[in-house]
Amino acid sequence: MSEKKLTFEEALQKLENIVRELEMGQIKLDDAVEAYEKAMKLKKFCEERLKEAELKIEKIEAGKDGSLALKPLDSEENGD
């Protein structure tokens, strides 16, 4: 994407800026196409980082005996 590895927040900010510019409609067609392509790459980057974070997130559950266990955040099988 660029020489410097972007953080999620930096990529999201760049994506928001591009969207604002495109919504204004005051950029040349060639620049708009280039901006759109860059925005799509940033969107994909952000989606990948979010998916990675989602896979890492766990919740801590306390058992009846006071023990602690890590469970995937989306494991709501018991209707909690």
Secondary structure, DSSP 8 states (H G I E B T S, - for coil): --SS---HHHHHHHHHHHHHHHHHT-S-HHHHHHHHHHHHHHHHHHHHHHHHHHHH-EEEEE-TTS-EEEEETT--TT--
